[in-house]
Structure formats: structure tokens, C-alpha cells
Amino acid sequence: MIIPRTIRRFKERREFRDSPYAHLFEPYKGDEVVSLDCETTSLDVKKGEILSIGAVRIRGRRVITSERLDIKLKPPASLTGDSIKIHKIRASDLVDGIELDDALEQVLEFVGNRPILGYYVNYDVRMLDKYIRPKYGFGLPNKAIELSHVYHDIIKWKTVGGDVDLRFDTISKKLDIPIIQRHTALGDAITVALMYVRLKFGAPLAD
């Protein structure tokens, strides 16, 4: 039986209320958002393995590039030519990669209970949960913000009829935001952060 996310989140909040991770389940009351991206070997969550994780904090209308994660993992056996064509990450690029367990701990510490922003953010959350749940006994309880939904909801009010093009490159072009190192986890995370701030506040500020 599939347990709805809200019910599972409530159950896990009670279960872990006396644990070192209790703060992750508390409602977030600040003004920060974490833009996060994972580069993986496959778009299929069941088959994919994480290669790198990038994240950057947004504080109000500022993208705080000095507060970021840029994690490379040890290359998995599933890193093949087909996946390299997409993300351009080779085994040699991950020679200094860290163990997955260390990466997960860094992610939980960096993100905390802040909302997680991303482009196809549910995929990134599900990829992380694939490894976080077996290790910690819970999945990421954070609110998820999908950039393409924010864009769609705002642009739809300004257009009459027709579909809204939600491709990454199109959103970037429409918002006049440069794409930073496409298909790198940190580059995509920063680009998404800049697009989100542009949508919410106008011209973004980067620190």
C-alpha cells in the first residue's frame, strides 16, 4: 500500500521528535529557500545513481552563492557512455568524489527544514529519498517548490491562450537569465535560483 506523503510526514515527525533530526520536521519560519539539483546516471529513479549534488541558498531576493554545496560522489559502475552524453560527467571527473553517506549528511545539514526549490524538483527529492530513507528511516519532509510551476502560474496571467513552454532553456531565455554550466549540479542550482528570484522579485541579487 502506498502511504500518502502528508500522512507519512506526520508519522515520521512523531517518530523522530526526540531524535537529532527532529528539527527537520518543524515548520520553517524563515525567508530562505534552497535551490538543489542532482546529476544522475538515469532519469529513472529506480535505475539512477547520484553523481553530484549542488545546492545554493536564497535569502529574500538574494542568491547566496557563498553558501553552497558542490558535492561529487565516487563514480558508480552504472556510469556509462549513454549517461555521459547527457551530463558530460566522466569517471575521471569524480576521482576525488566522496562516499554517499557523507554526501547525505552534508545535504541534511545544509538544507535543514528550508523549502527545496528545483526544476523537476520531485525527481531530485525522490533520488535523495532513495538513499536517505534506508539510512535514516525517513524521507525529506521539506516543502518542495517546482520552478516550472512558479513560471507557469505567473506567465499564464500574462498570455492569452496557448500552452506555456516550460523547457529549461526557454524559461532562462524568457527571463533573461544566463545558464550557468548547464548539466552541472551546482550550475543548474544557481541558474534555477536566479530564475526563481527574477520571477518572485524582479532583478536578482547575487552575493
C-alpha positions, 0 to 999 in steps of 0.5 A: 500500500502506498502511504500518502506523503502528508500522512507519512510526514506526520508519522515520521515527525512523531517518530523522530521528535526526540531524535537529532533530526527532529528539527527537520520536521518543524515548520520553517519560519524563515525567508530562505529557500534552497535551490538543489539539483542532482546529476544522475546516471538515469532519469529513472529513479529506480535505475539512477545513481547520484553523481553530484549534488549542488545546492545554493541558498536564497535569502529574500531576493538574494542568491547566496552563492557563498553558501553552497554545496558542490558535492561529487560522489565516487563514480558508480559502475552504472556510469556509462557512455549513454549517461555521459552524453547527457551530463558530460560527467566522466569517471575521471571527473569524480576521482576525488568524489566522496562516499554517499553517506557523507554526501547525505549528511552534508545535504541534511545539514545544509538544507535543514527544514528550508523549502527545496526549490528545483526544476523537476524538483520531485525527481531530485527529492525522490533520488535523495529519498532513495538513499536517505530513507534506508539510512535514516528511516525517513524521507525529506519532509521539506516543502518542495517548490517546482520552478516550472510551476512558479513560471507557469502560474505567473506567465499564464496571467500574462498570455492569452491562450496557448500552452506555456513552454516550460523547457529549461532553456526557454524559461532562462531565455524568457527571463533573461537569465544566463545558464550557468554550466548547464548539466552541472549540479551546482550550475543548474542550482544557481541558474534555477535560483536566479530564475526563481528570484527574477520571477518572485522579485524582479532583478536578482541579487547575487552575493 
